[in-house]
């Protein structure tokens, strides 16, 4: 599910249901948190690649017997 799908989600009105404004605010908050979590995950994945490349480079220079 994407942040846009969460933000754009519509619910039918009921006589004794939840406050539509409160539901709308909650959906926007969840969408924002999902966006932030996905952004953070992408940064972590990029950092992981960078660290792995640095380790391989170090191993090639200082531990020639180690193959990865």
Secondary structure, 3 states (H helix, E strand, C coil): CCHHHHHHCCCCCCCCCCCHHHHHHHHHHHHHHHHHHHHHHHHHHHHHHHHHHHHHHHHHHHCCCCCC
